[in-house]
Amino acid sequence: MSTRHILLGLLARGPSHGYDLKRRHDERFPQARPLAYGQVYTTLQRLVRDGLAEVDRTDSDGGPERTLYRSTAEGARELVGWTGEITPPAPFVTNEIFAKVVCAILASADPAGPASAADAAGYLSAQRTAHMTRMRELTAVKTTPGADLSTVLSADYALNHLDADLRWMTTTAARLTTLTAEVDPA
């Protein structure tokens, strides 16, 4: 996800302080990794440097200085362009779970290695348990009375991805004998 564009989107509603942008990000994207304040301010500085945002004013109100940022016309054009771009499906699939299954098969073939620690079927079973636990957590989050739509939609997105992973794990577990023969033809 592009922090730069997300902040431009949040600035589209009008001038904001970095603190407010971080808070609104975390509210609007509840299942995303929360932004660090340092990341917000670094990104804002880059947006200003690139002419996509500018300092609206600086207030102190007797306390620490707070800078108010706003999007520029160029920033608004950049945001419209970004939101209109189709996100291409990833050309390469990086799947850590698959990599661990293959490495577990390879490690279990090593007579010097501890076979029990490198058991691909056991790993898939444990990973499935972790996925199911996360799915229960997300289901509880989205069914909490009063859950806002952003939270529900974020949870649905994550649940669908976890479900796809579970289906893949089931298929892979059923094919482990064949995969083992291909990976370790010894």
Salt bridges, closest charged atoms under 4 A:
ASP20 OD2 - HIS17 ND1 3.48
ASP20 OD1 - ARG23 NH2 3.71
ASP20 OD2 - ARG66 NH2 3.78
ASP26 OD2 - LYS22 NZ 2.28
ASP26 OD1 - HIS25 ND1 2.91
GLU27 OE2 - ARG23 NH1 3.13
ASP50 OD2 - ARG4 NH1 3.05
ASP50 OD1 - ARG49 NE 2.87
GLU54 OE2 - ARG70 NH2 2.52
ASP56 OD2 - ARG57 NH1 2.97
ASP56 OD1 - ARG70 NE 2.87
ASP59 OD1 - ARG57 NE 3.44
GLU74 OE1 - ARG77 NH2 2.87
GLU78 OE2 - HIS5 NE2 2.84
GLU96 OE2 - LYS100 NZ 3.30
GLU137 OE1 - ARG134 NH1 3.12
ASP156 OD1 - LYS142 NZ 2.30
ASP163 OD2 - ARG167 NE 3.13
ASP165 OD2 - HIS131 NE2 2.97
